Amino acid sequence: MRVLITGAGGFLGRALVRILAGAHQVVALDRDCGSVPRGGNVACVTGDIADPEVQARAVGNGCDALIHLATIPGGAAEQDPEAARRVNLDAGISLVEAAARAGTRPRLLFASSIAVLGDQLPESVDDSTPLRPSLVYGAHKAMMEQWLATLTRRGAISGLSLRLPGIVARPPGTSGLKSAFVSEVFHAALSARAFICPVSAEATMWLMSADRAAANFRHALENGTQGGEPFALTLPAVRTSMGALVEEIARQAGSDPDLVSYEPDPALEARFGRYPPLDAPAARAAGFSDDGSLEDLVAAAIAHVGDEG
């Protein structure tokens, strides 16, 4: 297939390019393609995803599938809602429509987020949990989910939105994610330096490695549900406390877990540290999976720390 990947130079995008390029023709779209893995089956399109000319170049030779990862994430979206709307909604809608015109009912996979569920979660979450986003980012993801479902019902695309948990371990620096501390603790442990965690050791979260997320997208591309109900799936994830995560990272990195101290920020704890048990039967029945265990999750994440593509 000829597969267009947006955000291909990003953390998850690079992992996805790596596992797809051997079997498919990949068109990698990003503002900067310098970190995109290169190979005979990878063509890069550099530019602003919201630019109609860039979109036309990206789909100009046809489009069998579009994996839409590009986004302005949580914290950055809150700071600049207008820019977030331009990228997360307007550009996404126009690119999907361009892909539909360039292909014959292309497969459309959208990187949605658990942010669509909001931060006032019930005692457990399953496939019947309603969407109640409170962040601009989560609201945009929910809107895109609905639009892709509508286009699928209308026969223009074969769409599926995958709601991703926290993906670790992202590169250090400004990611625009308020939950970046979950990745930063990996880098601190591997560098044997002190780290002040902004949530408590008891804080709970849902996590997935980049490799497992990429494998789930590949599954959706090649074997997943083919544009029928449900049009969106909450993916299974490893649920862990921050304290257990720190202990496992330290064990595998050979560092001292006491290098991590805890100074909880009540707002961050409330939004990113109170994830209840998660049951994702629809996604599991469709063949999607988590990393299996906290040990496996941490090992997979550490394997790519420092990997910039």
Helices and strands as residue ranges (DSSP letters): E 2-6, H 11-20, E 25-30, E 42-46, H 52-59, E 65-68, H 74-79, H 81-84, I 85-91, H 92-102, E 107-113, G 114-117, H 136-153, E 158-164, E 166-168, H 181-190, E 195-197, E 204-209, H 210-222, E 232-234, E 238-241, H 242-253, G 257-259, E 260-262, H 266-272, H 281-285, H 294-303
